[in-house]
Amino acid sequence: MNPQATSAPSYSQHRIGTLNSLRLPLGLSVDELLSLAQRADGLYRVAKSIAKPDGSIRNTYDALAPLKAVHRRIKSQILDHVVYPAYLTGSIKGSDYKVNAALHTNARIVINEDISGFFPSTSAEHVFNIWHGLFGFSQEVSQCLTQLTTRQGELPQGAITSSFLANLVFWQDEPTLHAKFAAQGLVYSRYVDDIAVSSKTFLSNQEKSEVMRQIYGMLLKHGYQPKRAKHEISTSGTRMEVTKLSVNAKPGLGKAVYSKTRAAVHDIERRIASGEVLSFERGPYAQVMGRVLHLERFHPGKAAPLKKRLLALQEGTKT
């Protein structure tokens, strides 16, 4: 099937109209659901704080029990029954950043856009609109689910349910935008907050500006801002990337990734040769092995000797 010949996201199960009906898939009584919804804002911990290039801090969150258990049930009992169009590729079974990049291979031009502060900009109002508008749940059910899946009025990045809801925020307008682009021979995809549009034919400056205008129009309509610093237009005469993978041919990693991975393997060899004791299950060795396995997915020939060298270090410690 043509990956661009897709429809809007849709929910394949019965609509949930009452809290009494919601309690069944979530495994709690109505009173327990309402109590948990009221306390949900305080049931998160900061999982990781990441310093961004602009000096700001991006926090990711992990829900605490029993909220995390309810998130798992919301995912398995509700969100896993959404049929996603192929142009949505983030955190969806069978899709990932490699699948996303593959949609744009062998293009002549790629336009990349990024949504600024996507998760904190996704408000409780956005989430309620998803539960009520897309899923068709009643107001009381949608309000309860919104409280259960937001933190202090925002979509918490890192929570089990958040990436699925993030895929659905433009459910009213994204299918139309995708269809317009497809009619022009353009390929559109979104990997969470990364938007890519590509063409296998030349685009004039006016046509490129129109693509950007339509993307920005959708974002602004829903209260989002494009991250202008991440705006990028690349052509086939240069390295073109989508979700940090080259799309000039089949998706691949850049030479710098291979060089840094090879240097990391050499550093592990040096440290062990000098007598340093490293765990093979965690820490620096495991991190470097993870980088090699990532390289292996795209360039198995380059990864094979690096993987062999790392495995040989394990064998060497047994003798």
C-alpha positions in Angstrom: 0.0 0.0 0.0 1.2 3.5 -0.8 2.3 4.9 2.6 0.8 8.2 1.7 -2.6 6.8 0.8 -3.8 7.0 4.4 -6.8 8.3 6.3 -7.3 10.2 9.5 -6.6 8.4 12.8 -9.6 6.6 14.1 -10.7 4.6 17.2 -12.0 1.1 16.5 -13.8 0.4 19.7 -17.1 1.4 21.3 -17.4 4.9 22.7 -17.2 5.2 26.5 -20.1 7.3 27.8 -20.0 7.0 31.5 -17.5 6.7 34.4 -19.1 3.4 35.2 -18.2 2.1 31.8 -14.7 3.6 32.1 -14.0 1.8 35.3 -14.2 -1.6 33.7 -11.2 -1.3 31.3 -9.2 0.7 33.9 -9.8 -1.8 36.7 -10.9 0.7 39.3 -14.1 1.7 41.0 -15.6 5.1 40.0 -14.6 6.6 43.4 -11.1 5.3 42.9 -10.9 6.8 39.4 -12.1 10.2 40.6 -9.8 10.2 43.6 -6.8 9.3 41.4 -7.7 11.9 38.8 -7.8 14.6 41.5 -4.4 13.5 42.8 -2.8 12.9 39.5 -0.8 16.2 39.3 1.3 15.1 42.3 1.9 11.5 41.1 4.9 12.2 38.9 8.7 12.3 39.4 11.3 13.9 37.2 12.9 11.1 35.4 15.6 13.1 33.6 16.5 16.8 33.2 18.3 17.7 30.0 20.0 21.0 29.3 19.1 22.3 25.9 21.4 24.3 23.7 19.5 27.5 24.4 20.1 27.1 28.1 16.6 25.9 29.1 15.9 22.6 30.8 13.7 19.9 29.4 12.3 17.5 32.0 10.9 14.1 31.3 8.6 12.5 33.8 7.7 9.1 35.1 4.3 8.4 36.7 4.2 6.9 40.2 2.0 4.0 41.3 -1.0 3.7 41.1 -1.1 6.3 38.2 1.4 4.4 36.2 -0.7 1.2 36.4 -3.7 3.2 35.1 -1.6 4.6 32.3 -0.7 1.1 31.2 -4.3 0.2 31.1 -5.3 3.3 29.2 -2.7 2.4 26.6 -3.6 -1.3 26.3 -7.4 -0.9 26.6 -7.9 2.4 24.7 -4.9 3.9 22.9 -3.7 0.6 21.4 -7.0 0.4 19.5 -6.4 3.6 17.5 -5.7 3.1 13.8 -2.9 5.5 12.9 -2.2 6.7 9.4 1.2 5.9 8.0 2.4 9.5 8.1 2.4 9.4 11.9 5.5 7.4 13.0 6.4 8.3 16.5 6.1 5.6 19.3 3.7 3.5 17.2 4.0 -0.3 16.9 5.7 -1.1 13.6 7.0 2.5 13.1 10.0 4.4 14.4 12.4 7.1 13.3 13.9 4.7 10.7 10.5 4.1 9.1 9.8 7.8 9.2 13.1 8.5 7.3 12.4 5.8 4.8 9.3 7.6 3.6 11.6 10.4 2.2 14.4 8.4 0.6 15.6 9.4 -2.8 13.9 12.8 -2.6 15.3 15.8 -4.5 14.4 18.2 -1.7 13.5 17.8 2.0 11.9 20.4 4.3 12.3 19.8 8.0 10.3 21.6 10.7 10.3 21.2 14.5 7.5 22.1 16.9 8.8 24.3 19.8 8.2 23.0 23.3 5.8 20.4 21.9 4.9 18.5 25.1 4.5 21.5 27.5 2.6 23.3 24.7 0.1 20.4 24.6 -2.4 21.6 27.1 -5.2 19.9 29.0 -7.6 21.5 26.5 -5.8 19.8 23.6 -6.0 16.5 25.4 -9.7 16.9 26.3 -10.4 17.6 22.6 -8.7 14.3 21.7 -10.7 12.3 24.2 -14.0 14.1 23.5 -13.7 14.9 19.8 -11.7 12.0 18.3 -12.6 9.2 20.6 -16.2 10.4 21.0 -16.2 9.9 24.8 -18.6 11.8 27.0 -17.6 15.0 28.7 -17.3 13.4 32.1 -15.2 10.5 30.8 -13.0 12.9 28.7 -12.5 15.1 31.7 -11.5 12.2 33.9 -9.1 10.8 31.3 -7.6 14.3 30.7 -6.8 14.7 34.4 -5.3 11.2 34.4 -3.0 11.9 31.4 -1.9 15.5 32.0 0.3 17.1 34.7 -0.4 20.6 35.8 -2.4 21.3 32.7 0.3 19.9 30.3 1.2 16.7 28.5 4.1 15.2 30.5 6.9 14.0 28.3 7.9 10.5 29.2 4.6 9.2 30.5 3.4 6.0 28.9 0.3 7.6 27.4 1.9 10.9 26.3 3.5 10.0 23.0 0.3 8.4 21.8 -1.7 11.5 22.6 1.0 13.6 21.0 0.4 11.8 17.7 -3.3 12.8 17.8 -3.2 16.5 18.6 -3.7 17.6 15.0 -6.4 14.9 14.3 -8.8 17.5 12.9 -6.4 19.2 10.4 -3.4 17.0 9.7 -5.3 14.6 7.4 -6.4 17.5 5.2 -2.8 18.9 5.2 -1.4 15.5 4.3 -4.0 15.1 1.5 -3.2 18.5 0.0 0.5 17.6 0.0 -0.1 14.2 -1.5 -2.1 15.7 -4.3 0.9 17.8 -5.2 3.2 14.8 -5.2 4.7 15.7 -1.8 5.4 13.2 1.1 4.4 14.4 4.6 5.3 12.7 7.9 5.5 13.6 11.5 7.6 11.9 14.1 6.3 13.3 17.4 7.4 17.0 17.0 9.5 16.6 13.9 7.7 17.3 10.6 9.2 16.5 7.2 8.0 17.2 3.7 9.8 15.9 0.7 9.5 16.0 -3.1 11.1 13.9 -5.8 10.9 16.9 -8.1 12.3 20.4 -8.0 10.3 22.9 -5.9 10.4 26.6 -6.7 11.0 29.1 -3.9 7.3 30.0 -4.0 6.3 26.3 -3.7 8.7 25.8 -0.7 7.2 28.9 0.9 3.7 27.6 0.4 4.6 24.3 2.1 6.0 26.2 5.1 3.0 28.5 5.2 0.6 25.5 5.4 2.6 23.8 8.1 2.9 26.9 10.2 -0.8 27.6 9.7 -1.7 24.3 11.2 0.6 24.7 14.1 -0.5 28.3 14.9 -4.2 27.4 14.7 -3.7 24.9 17.5 -1.5 27.2 19.6 1.9 25.8 18.7 5.0 27.6 17.5 7.6 26.3 14.9 11.1 26.2 16.2 12.7 28.4 13.6 16.2 27.4 14.6 15.4 23.8 13.5 13.9 24.9 10.1 16.0 23.3 7.3 15.7 22.9 3.6 18.2 20.5 1.9 18.5 19.2 -1.6 19.9 16.1 -3.2 23.2 17.8 -4.0 23.9 17.8 -0.2 23.4 15.4 2.7 19.6 15.3 3.4 18.4 14.1 6.8 15.1 13.2 8.3 15.1 12.4 12.0 18.9 12.5 11.9 19.2 9.8 9.2 20.5 10.3 5.7 17.7 10.0 3.1 19.8 10.5 0.0 19.5 6.8 -0.6 18.3 4.3 2.1 18.3 5.7 5.6 21.7 5.7 7.1 23.9 7.2 9.8 26.6 9.8 9.0 30.3 9.1 8.9 30.8 11.1 12.1 28.6 8.6 14.0 30.8 5.7 12.8 34.0 7.5 13.7 32.8 8.4 17.2 31.5 4.8 17.8 34.9 3.4 16.7 36.7 5.8 18.9 34.5 4.8 21.8 35.2 1.1 21.3 39.0 1.9 21.2 38.6 3.8 24.5 36.9 0.8 26.2 39.7 -1.4 25.0 42.3 1.0 26.3 40.7 1.2 29.7 40.4 -2.6 30.2 44.0 -3.1 28.9 45.2 -0.6 31.6 43.6 -2.8 34.3 40.4 -0.9 34.8 37.5 -3.2 35.9 34.3 -2.4 33.9 30.9 -4.1 34.2 29.7 -5.7 31.0 26.1 -5.3 32.1 26.0 -1.5 32.7 28.1 1.6 32.6 30.5 2.7 29.9 30.9 -0.8 28.3 27.1 -1.3 28.0 26.7 2.2 26.6 29.3 1.7 23.9 27.8 -1.7 23.0 24.4 0.0 22.7 26.0 2.5 20.2 27.5 -0.4 18.2 24.1 -2.2 18.1 22.5 1.1 16.9 25.1 1.3 14.2 24.5 -2.4 13.3 20.9 -1.6 12.5 21.9 0.7 9.6 25.4 -0.4 8.7 25.9 -4.1 9.8 29.2 -4.4 7.8 30.8 -1.5 9.7 29.4 -2.6 13.0 30.4 -6.3 12.8 34.2 -5.8 13.6 33.4 -3.3 16.4 31.0 -5.7 18.0 33.5 -8.5 17.7 36.1 -6.4 19.5 33.8 -5.7 22.3 32.7 -9.3 22.7 36.4 -10.3 22.7 36.9 -8.2 25.8 34.3 -10.3 27.6 36.0 -13.5 26.6 39.4 -12.1 27.6 38.3 -11.5 31.2 37.2 -15.2 31.5 40.7 -16.6 30.8 
